[in-house]
Amino acid sequence: MDFEKARFNMIEQQIRPWNVLNQKVLDLLEVIKRENFVCAGLEKLAFTDCDLLIRLNGADTGEAMFSPKMEARILQELELGAHEKVLEIGTGTGYMAALMAQQSAHVTTIELNPAIAELARNNLKKNGITRVKVLDGCGFQLAPTLGQFDAIVLSGATPIMPTGLLGALNPLGRLMAVIGTAPAMQLVLARKSRDGQLITTPLFETMTKVLTNAPKASEFIF
């Protein structure tokens, strides 16, 4: 398989038409090789326009990577700066953390499944990605103990805005998450004002798996 041709087609036929026009993002997709971060045996599917299952020892984990165009759009909308610190909840194979690390000062990423976390560590090391720290545990529980970040990214969905994470967000920081329940989910960019208010901007409708331990809306019994 010609991976470079497949990568070119992914960028030109999937990502650019999806309003990802930031050249720095497009260039980065050529530098960080996606096929090096998919699970063994799935390399030829690295550029397909869909979420890609994460497998360990040939068995599905129930988790998945975002589609390439979703990863690229998130990266573009975040507008990361070289001085910024990023927190990711849901490490997966480490690919999204690798991308964000190239545009920021440091990425802390938290993965609930220890085996997937170890997969990510190995992928990042093999690909020479520095400025990323992978932690085991529940991101929603650990985040408030890690200080403050300029951007927080949820690599999965949450039924409601995770307000418990806002204390870990610097003033003027951004939180990116897929919010809602099937079949009504949206990627939302939330910005924290200087006085602590949250300004939310829905970006587009999408569907993805809800993160384990994500906050849920209160259920009322009448």
N, C-alpha and C positions, 0 to 999 in steps of 0.2 A: 504494500500500500504506500502511495506517495503522501506522506503526512503533510508536507509543505503545501502541496496542492489542495489537500483537504482543509488545511488551516486557512488558506487564502479564500476558498469557497465559503467557509464558515463565516469569515469576516465580511465578505462582499455580498453574500446571499442571505445570511441570517441576521447578522449584527448591525451592519450599516443601515439596512432598510428599516431597522427597528429604532431609528432615531438615535443611534449611538454614533456621533459624528466627531467626538473629541479625539483628535489624532493621537494624543498621548496615550489614551486608553487603547485605541486600535493598535498602536505600536507595541504596547505592553503585551497584548494577546499573542503577538508573534514571538516575543522574548521568552515568556513563561510558557513552557510547553505543556499543554493540557493533557496530552496523552501520557505524560510522565506521572500524572496525579490520579488517573482513573485506576480502578482495580485491575489486577492481573487478569488477562484474557479479554478485557473490554477495550483495549487500546484502539481498535478499529471503529469503535462507537464514540470515541472521545469528542467528535465534532458534530454529532447528531443533534437535531433541534428538539431535545426533550430532557427531562430530568433523568439522571443515570444512576442506577442502583449501586449501592456500596456493598460489596461482597467481601467476606473474610473466609479464607480457606474454601472458596467455592460456594459458600452459603450466604444467602441474602440476609442482611442485618435489619431490613425494614427501613433503612435510611437511604437518602439519595443526594447526589450533587444537584444543584440548580442547573438549568439549561445554560449553554454558553451565552445566549443573548440576555438572560436574566442577570448573570454575573456581570456582564459588561455594562448593562444599564445601571445596576446598583453602583458600580465603580464610578461611572460618569456622574450620577446624581449626587454622590457623596462629596465630590470636589475636595478630596483630601489634600492637605498641605504637608510639606516636608517636615514641619515641626510638630505635627499632631500625633497624639496617642490614640490608638483604636482598640476597642473591645469587640470581639466577635463571640456570639453564643451559638454553638453548633459548628464544630470545626470541620466535620466530615473528613475528606481526604487531604485537607490543607491547602487546596488550590485557591480558594477565595482569600485566605490569609496571605498566601504568597503574592497574589496580585496587590492586595492592600499594602503589604510591607514595602513594595517598590515605590509607593507614593506617600509614605508617612514615615514618622520617626520610629515607631514601634507598634506591633500588634500583639495583644494578649488574646488568646482564643481558648475557649472552654468547651470540652467535649464530655458528655455524660458517659458514653461507652468507652471504657478504658482501652479496649482492643482497637477501636477506631482512632482514639487519641494517639496510640502508639504507631498506627499506620501513618497518620499525619506527620508525626515527628520524623519518621523514616523518610517520607516523601520530601519533606522540607530539607532535611539534611542532605539527601542524595542530589537535590537540585541546587544546593548551595545557597539556600534562602536563609538569611540572617534576619535579626530584628523581629523574630516571632517567638513567643513563648506559648507552649501548649500546656494547659492545665486540665487535670481530670476533675470531673465533678459537675454539679448542676450550676449552670451559669446564672440562673435567676437567684440562687442562694449566695453564690460566691461574689457576684458583681459588686454588691454594696461594701465588701470588705477590701476591695482592690484599689481604692482611691478614685480619682476622677479621670474621665476620658473626653477627648474632643469629638469622638464619633463612636456610636454603638451600632452594631449590625447584628440582626437576628437572621441566621441562615436557616430559616424555617418560619412557620406561621405561629401566631398567637391570637386567640379569639378576641381579646381586647387589648387596648394600649397598655403595655407593661409599665405602669406608673412607678412600680417599685424600683425600676432601673434609673429613674430620673435623677436620683441623688448622686449617681455615679457619672452624671453628664455635666461637663463644664458649662457655664453660661456661654451662649452662642453655639453650643455643641449641637450635633445632629444625631437623631436616632432613626434608623432605617429598619422597617419590619413589614412583613405581610400580615395584615390584620383582618380578622373576620372568621366566619365559619363557612364551610362548603354549603351551597355553591357560590357564596358571595364573599370573596376575599379581594383585598386591594393592597398593592404595595404603597406604603405611606412613608413620606419623609417628614419627620417632626423636628422642629428647631426650638431650642430652649432660649428664651429671651434673657436679657440681663437681670430682669426681676423675677426669673424663675417660671414665667408662663410658657406654655407649650403651644406652638403654632404649627398646625398639621397641614400637609399638602398631599392629597391623594394623587398618585401618579398614573396607575393603570390597574385594571382588573387582572387577577391571576389566580392560580390554584397551587397549593403545595401542602406538604404534610405539617401538621401542628407539632411544635416542639414539646417533648415530654416536660411536664411541670410548668408549662406556660400558664399564666393567670387566666381564669375563666370568669365569665360574667356571672353575677349572682343569680341564682334561680329562686323564684318566688313561688310558693305554693298557696293557692287561694282556696 
